[in-house]
Amino acid sequence: MKKFTVITSKAIPLPIEDIDTDQIIPARFLKETKREKCGKNLFMDWRYFHDGSLKKDFILNNPIFSGKILLSGRNFGCGSSREHAAWALVDYGFQVVISSFFADIFKENALNNGLLAVEISEKFLQKLFDIVNKKPNTNIKVDLIEQFVTIMETGYFEKFYIHPYKKSCFINGYDDIDFLVSIKKDIDNFEKKTNPFKI
């Protein structure tokens, strides 16, 4: 995974609640085995008509909005547990998804694949939606070290929680295997202490 400490970016607002993983990436694309090919299918049925033409009223097709942060309504990532949903968001270019609530399995999949899922209050989320819709060029700062989301133009901020282990993985650019490799000496030393018969 890429190292992540702080990002300052514009955001794309998607104020829809209960966005399920079948909308994030439809089931017909789950045969794909390479993460790098999933981004083109992100929100496929919302982005395109059946003939392949763009739905101009969908937010990702609106050139006014751009950025590496996705703002979403409550209960993002509900539905099936497909890991492809996180793959698609990352491959599309998102580094952070901000919502007031995430489905548990989606949140774990996101964090395991380098997508920072940030939960904030409904009140603060609405402030983000309001200012981004009014001023699309507004920058949002997500500081993982201090665990704050800040609206740069106004200075409004809110603290968020992340499990210390996941925080450490993001900061160091580790997935679960990388983390175990990083503490191999500690594991070996522990094994020597607890297994006196080890050669």
Disulfide bonds with the S-S distance in Angstrom:
none
